[in-house]
Every structure is written in structure tokens, then in C-alpha cells.
Amino acid sequence: MIGERPISDAALADQRERLTRRIERHRLAYGFAIDQDGPLGPDPTHVGKHQRGTYEEQRLALAQDITRYRESLELPPLDQALKLSHDDARAAGRSL
């Protein structure tokens, strides 16, 4: 999802490490399975109402950060992250 760890760029390697930890904390916090729900988890409607707002915010922030990180490495967009980023932009009334 975020590619291999950059060897020659310490700043990108640190960014990747922080992003990896955030993705894993998100997965553990909501108990979803990557093979069933994808790397960013299921649609927010599949999460309990009391957690839905926070879950959706975290999920969208991760999607945007993953998209930016992949762009910095000149990797092709990740469909799920790109779709969530565009959906978030549309909801906010702007375009990417």
C-alpha cells in the first residue's frame, strides 16, 4: 500500500514508518481484517454509531496521507485511498 521503505531518503523513511504505525493502530482500534475490509477498513456504516465519526475522520486522514506519500514517491495512486480522498473533497465542496 505504501511501498517499500526508502533506503536513500531518511525523511521519507521516517514518514513511512509513522504512516505504517498509524495504519496499524487504526486497524487494531477498530478490529477489522485487511483481507476482508481492505487496508483502511470497511465503510463507516459498518462501524458502531458511537465510533463512526472518529473512525471516518481517521480513515479519511489516513487516505489523504497515503495519497500524498505515494505521490512523493511517484507511485501510482492506491484506488481505495484516492477514492476516499476524492469523496472527502466532494463532501467539503472542493475538488482535488
Beta strands, then each sheet from edge to edge (+ up, - down):
end
